[in-house]
């Protein structure tokens, strides 16, 4: 019985963490852009945590752009605000704004 509770708790925690990875209004730094494949890699800015610094680097994520024109205004090294959805296990960028 104890093992089942641990497994269920771990599954719930994974679900919460996965859904927060694609929350609205995330910020980060563009690390690379592939305009041929309409993909962009963004180093997410880590949110402030207890005992941590607010300026640390978070996870590197790769997204497919919903519209290729979204990538025209940004370059590697730009700080951006963005939002994304998770479609079929792949992140799709829905908004992208250069800061």
Secondary structure, 3 states (H helix, E strand, C coil): CHHHHHHHHHHHHHHHHHHHCCCCCEEEEEEEEECCCCEEEEEEECCCCCCCCCCCEEEEEEEEECCHHHHHHCCCCCEEEEEEEEECCEEEEEEEEEC
